[in-house]
Amino acid sequence: MLWPALRVLAHGELTSEQLRRLLGTLRLEETPRTEGPGAAGSIAHRSFTDDTDTRLVMDLARTGESGWVLALFFDGEPPSAGTVEGHRVLLRDAVERFGLTLVEITPAATADEVHVAPPPPPGVPEAGIGVYWDLPYDDLDQLWPHVGLRKDAPREVKEVKLREVMRTPAWSAAPLSLRRQAEAFLRDI
């Protein structure tokens, strides 16, 4: 079973020549991946092993007309942090080189890799979390998994996600102890 180790979401138009060069740059075969999450959108992939003989799969998938997902999957033991970071650099470089716009990288390592939804226009209610706090915890360490982060996520990534939660209408109804912890976390920048 394939599991995602790294996922880069980008958008933008690619000509057929740019797409061909992107596939060449990443050494992808123009055959869709047939296993693992998101295989239905796959347009090209390649399988290889890392220095510990872990099977890895790099994949390019489409989402809509101008959305792209570049991903690194693993089978068995997760790849080393060095392997993931090396592929992060490779995939970010490809996004930049081919003129795509980075939307997000999961797991995020820097603030610019976190997707933050823009606030709604004035007078339009915010979608998502309601105006009441229905989460069963009041500790900041318990909030991180709720926003898709591990406790050891980089601080700047936590800051971005925390500010996004604090922007919601529900934040005013969050437990006082959680709001104080969040304010202290952001004050200690």
Legacy VTK file of the C-alpha trace (Angstrom):
# vtk DataFile Version 3.0
C-alpha trace
ASCII
DATASET POLYDATA
POINTS 189 float
0.000 0.000 0.000
1.313 3.420 -0.901
1.275 6.201 1.688
1.958 9.880 0.996
5.259 11.229 2.318
5.079 14.598 0.572
2.403 16.367 -1.470
2.857 19.593 -3.433
-0.281 21.293 -4.710
0.196 23.917 -7.425
-1.840 25.589 -10.126
-1.161 27.164 -13.463
-1.211 26.436 -17.165
1.406 24.233 -18.815
1.821 23.925 -22.553
2.296 20.411 -23.900
6.014 21.234 -24.345
6.305 22.434 -20.720
4.521 19.317 -19.515
6.906 17.136 -21.540
9.892 18.995 -20.024
8.436 18.674 -16.504
8.065 14.918 -16.981
11.658 14.771 -18.209
12.969 16.865 -15.335
11.359 14.530 -12.798
12.100 11.430 -14.932
8.437 10.416 -14.876
6.955 7.833 -17.209
3.771 8.898 -18.988
1.770 6.118 -17.392
-0.686 6.793 -14.570
-0.078 5.386 -11.129
-2.656 2.678 -10.409
-2.333 2.286 -6.647
-2.567 4.462 -3.580
-4.623 7.557 -2.777
-5.407 9.886 -5.672
-4.451 7.366 -8.351
-7.458 8.334 -10.472
-5.929 11.750 -11.238
-2.429 10.450 -11.950
-0.943 11.137 -15.373
2.697 10.076 -14.851
4.880 8.406 -12.251
8.071 6.503 -11.550
8.998 3.955 -8.916
12.422 3.731 -7.302
14.053 2.822 -3.993
15.914 5.005 -1.544
19.190 4.184 0.211
17.337 1.947 2.715
15.552 -0.008 -0.053
12.218 1.638 0.728
10.022 1.659 -2.360
9.155 5.235 -3.344
6.840 6.497 -6.068
6.964 10.021 -7.461
3.720 11.020 -9.127
2.204 13.854 -11.131
-1.580 14.198 -11.074
-4.070 16.723 -12.428
-6.807 18.370 -10.436
-9.209 20.271 -12.626
-8.025 22.192 -15.650
-5.035 23.938 -14.098
-4.350 22.124 -10.822
-1.314 19.907 -10.319
-0.305 17.522 -7.543
3.319 16.434 -7.329
3.661 13.728 -4.713
6.117 11.324 -3.167
4.643 8.070 -1.870
6.254 5.242 0.066
5.532 1.571 0.592
6.589 0.086 3.931
8.767 2.191 6.192
8.557 5.974 5.748
11.510 7.526 3.944
14.126 9.425 5.941
13.653 13.114 6.677
16.591 13.786 4.354
14.894 11.968 1.491
11.666 13.898 2.022
13.522 17.221 2.247
15.523 16.448 -0.899
12.290 15.809 -2.783
10.718 18.938 -1.281
13.547 20.981 -2.836
13.236 19.125 -6.160
9.462 19.564 -6.396
9.458 23.207 -5.239
12.128 23.936 -7.844
10.013 22.270 -10.546
6.952 24.319 -9.562
8.972 27.527 -9.757
10.880 26.624 -12.931
7.702 25.835 -14.865
5.880 28.963 -13.717
3.297 27.269 -11.522
1.927 28.877 -8.379
2.538 26.989 -5.152
-0.695 26.447 -3.216
0.531 24.224 -0.372
2.938 21.494 0.610
1.993 18.740 3.023
3.654 18.382 5.444
4.548 22.055 5.476
8.054 23.034 6.549
7.749 26.811 6.134
4.947 29.347 6.394
4.723 29.805 2.613
3.894 26.107 2.262
0.661 26.486 4.255
-2.533 27.206 2.357
-4.593 29.860 4.051
-8.043 30.519 2.668
-8.611 34.216 2.029
-11.136 35.862 4.318
-14.613 36.260 2.851
-15.604 39.659 1.496
-17.225 41.985 4.022
-20.809 40.984 4.773
-20.343 37.390 3.614
-20.377 34.852 6.471
-17.306 32.669 6.805
-17.790 29.044 5.803
-16.432 26.136 7.806
-16.352 26.422 11.563
-19.550 27.800 13.072
-19.974 30.500 15.664
-19.675 28.122 18.599
-16.756 26.073 19.854
-17.651 22.397 19.762
-14.159 20.911 19.998
-13.595 18.727 23.067
-10.298 20.223 24.225
-8.864 23.352 25.753
-5.127 22.827 25.296
-3.036 24.155 22.408
-1.182 20.839 21.987
-4.537 19.185 21.296
-5.397 21.775 18.636
-2.468 20.947 16.304
-3.839 17.616 15.016
-7.232 19.269 14.459
-5.622 21.728 12.013
-3.607 18.971 10.319
-0.296 19.427 12.116
1.913 17.193 14.198
3.136 18.508 17.545
6.654 18.728 16.085
5.603 20.842 13.076
7.809 23.906 12.523
6.838 26.888 14.645
6.224 29.189 11.661
3.781 26.639 10.221
1.953 26.470 13.554
1.749 30.270 13.640
0.033 30.419 10.252
-2.471 27.680 11.126
-3.171 29.169 14.547
-3.831 32.623 13.098
-6.245 31.036 10.625
-8.211 29.361 13.454
-8.184 32.560 15.479
-9.741 34.395 12.503
-12.876 32.214 12.604
-16.068 33.322 14.356
-15.859 30.283 16.646
-12.609 31.470 18.208
-14.410 33.917 20.477
-16.276 30.930 21.984
-13.108 28.821 22.471
-12.150 28.068 26.078
-10.355 30.970 27.744
-7.358 28.782 28.632
-6.899 27.854 24.949
-7.185 31.476 23.811
-4.600 32.527 26.425
-2.217 29.756 25.329
-2.619 30.811 21.699
-1.940 34.467 22.514
1.142 33.498 24.538
2.368 31.265 21.685
2.083 34.124 19.198
3.557 36.666 21.623
6.684 34.511 22.041
7.618 34.950 18.371
LINES 1 190
189 0 1 2 3 4 5 6 7 8 9 10 11 12 13 14 15 16 17 18 19 20 21 22 23 24 25 26 27 28 29 30 31 32 33 34 35 36 37 38 39 40 41 42 43 44 45 46 47 48 49 50 51 52 53 54 55 56 57 58 59 60 61 62 63 64 65 66 67 68 69 70 71 72 73 74 75 76 77 78 79 80 81 82 83 84 85 86 87 88 89 90 91 92 93 94 95 96 97 98 99 100 101 102 103 104 105 106 107 108 109 110 111 112 113 114 115 116 117 118 119 120 121 122 123 124 125 126 127 128 129 130 131 132 133 134 135 136 137 138 139 140 141 142 143 144 145 146 147 148 149 150 151 152 153 154 155 156 157 158 159 160 161 162 163 164 165 166 167 168 169 170 171 172 173 174 175 176 177 178 179 180 181 182 183 184 185 186 187 188
